[in-house]
C-alpha cells in the first residue's frame, strides 16, 4: 500500500481495538490518542499524517509495525536498504581514501622535486 491513508484504513479494519466504519471509529481513535476527532478524520481522507510521536502511539494501538504504518515498508525491507547503504558508504570511503592517498603521494613527489631543485 503506497499511501498512509490506505495503510491506516487497512490497519483500522483489521484491528479489534477500532469499531467498524460508521460506529465511532474516528472518535475511538481520537480519544485513545488524546487528539481531536477532526485530526483523525483528516488521516482517513489522506489530507494529513500524524506526527512521529502520535504515529508511534497509533501503530501500537492498531498493533501494526510503526515502520510499515509510517513508511509502507517492513523491517526486512528496511534492513536490506540499510545493508546497501553501508556497502555504498564503504565503497565511497575506499574511493575517497584512494584519492586522498594519491593526492598525498603527488604532494610528496612535488616536495621532493622542489627540494632537489633547490639543492642543485
C-alpha positions as CSV (number, residue, x, y, z in Angstrom):
1,X,0.0,0.0,0.0
2,X,1.5,3.2,-1.2
3,X,-0.3,5.9,0.8
4,X,-0.5,6.3,4.6
5,X,-4.3,6.7,4.2
6,X,-4.6,3.2,2.7
7,X,-2.4,1.6,5.3
8,X,-4.3,3.4,8.1
9,X,-7.7,2.3,6.8
10,X,-6.4,-1.3,6.3
11,X,-5.0,-1.4,9.9
12,X,-8.2,0.0,11.3
13,X,-10.3,-2.6,9.5
14,X,-8.1,-5.4,10.9
15,X,-7.7,-4.0,14.5
16,X,-10.0,-5.3,17.2
17,X,-9.5,-2.0,19.0
18,X,-11.2,0.0,16.4
19,X,-15.0,0.0,15.8
20,X,-16.3,-0.7,12.3
21,X,-16.9,2.1,9.8
22,X,-19.9,4.2,10.9
23,X,-19.7,3.1,14.5
24,X,-17.5,5.7,16.0
25,X,-14.0,4.7,14.8
26,X,-12.7,8.3,14.5
27,X,-14.0,9.2,18.0
28,X,-12.4,6.0,19.5
29,X,-9.0,6.6,17.9
30,X,-9.1,10.3,18.9
31,X,-10.0,9.5,22.5
32,X,-7.3,6.9,22.8
33,X,-4.6,9.1,21.4
34,X,-5.8,12.3,23.1
35,X,-6.2,14.3,19.9
36,X,-9.1,15.8,18.0
37,X,-11.6,13.8,16.0
38,X,-11.0,16.3,13.2
39,X,-7.3,15.3,13.1
40,X,-8.2,11.6,12.7
41,X,-10.8,12.5,10.1
42,X,-8.0,14.1,8.0
43,X,-5.9,11.0,8.3
44,X,-8.8,8.9,6.8
45,X,-9.2,11.4,4.0
46,X,-5.5,11.5,3.3
47,X,-5.3,15.2,4.0
48,X,-2.7,14.9,6.7
49,X,-0.5,12.4,8.6
50,X,0.2,12.1,12.3
51,X,3.3,13.5,13.8
52,X,6.0,10.9,14.6
53,X,5.2,10.6,18.3
54,X,1.5,10.2,17.6
55,X,2.3,7.8,14.7
56,X,4.1,5.5,17.2
57,X,1.2,5.5,19.6
58,X,-1.2,4.9,16.7
59,X,0.8,1.9,15.4
60,X,0.9,0.4,18.9
61,X,-2.9,1.0,19.3
62,X,-3.6,-0.7,15.9
63,X,-1.0,-3.4,16.6
64,X,1.0,-2.9,13.4
65,X,4.7,-2.1,12.9
66,X,5.5,1.6,13.2
67,X,7.8,1.5,10.1
68,X,5.0,-0.1,8.0
69,X,2.4,2.4,9.1
70,X,4.5,5.4,8.6
71,X,6.6,4.4,5.5
72,X,4.8,1.5,4.0
73,X,7.8,-0.8,4.3
74,X,8.5,-3.7,6.7
75,X,11.6,-4.3,8.8
76,X,13.1,-6.8,6.4
77,X,13.0,-4.2,3.6
78,X,14.5,-1.6,5.8
79,X,17.3,-4.0,6.7
80,X,18.1,-4.5,3.0
81,X,18.2,-0.7,2.4
82,X,20.4,-0.3,5.5
83,X,22.8,-3.0,4.3
84,X,23.0,-1.5,0.8
85,X,23.7,1.9,2.4
86,X,26.5,0.5,4.5
87,X,28.1,-1.1,1.4
88,X,27.9,2.1,-0.5
89,X,29.4,4.0,2.4
90,X,32.3,1.6,2.5
91,X,32.8,1.9,-1.3
92,X,32.8,5.7,-1.0
93,X,35.2,5.6,1.9
94,X,37.6,3.4,-0.1
95,X,37.4,5.6,-3.1
96,X,38.0,8.8,-1.1
97,X,40.9,7.1,0.8
98,X,42.4,6.1,-2.6
99,X,42.0,9.7,-4.0
100,X,43.4,11.2,-0.8
101,X,46.3,8.8,-0.8
102,X,47.0,9.7,-4.4
103,X,46.9,13.4,-3.6
104,X,49.3,12.8,-0.7
105,X,51.7,10.8,-3.0
106,X,51.6,13.6,-5.6
107,X,52.2,16.2,-2.9
108,X,55.2,14.3,-1.6
109,X,56.7,13.9,-5.1
110,X,56.3,17.7,-5.7
111,X,58.0,18.5,-2.3
112,X,60.9,16.1,-3.0
113,X,61.3,17.6,-6.6
114,X,61.3,21.1,-5.3
115,X,63.9,20.3,-2.7
116,X,66.1,18.6,-5.2
117,X,65.9,21.7,-7.5
118,X,66.8,24.0,-4.6
119,X,69.8,21.8,-3.7
120,X,71.2,21.9,-7.2
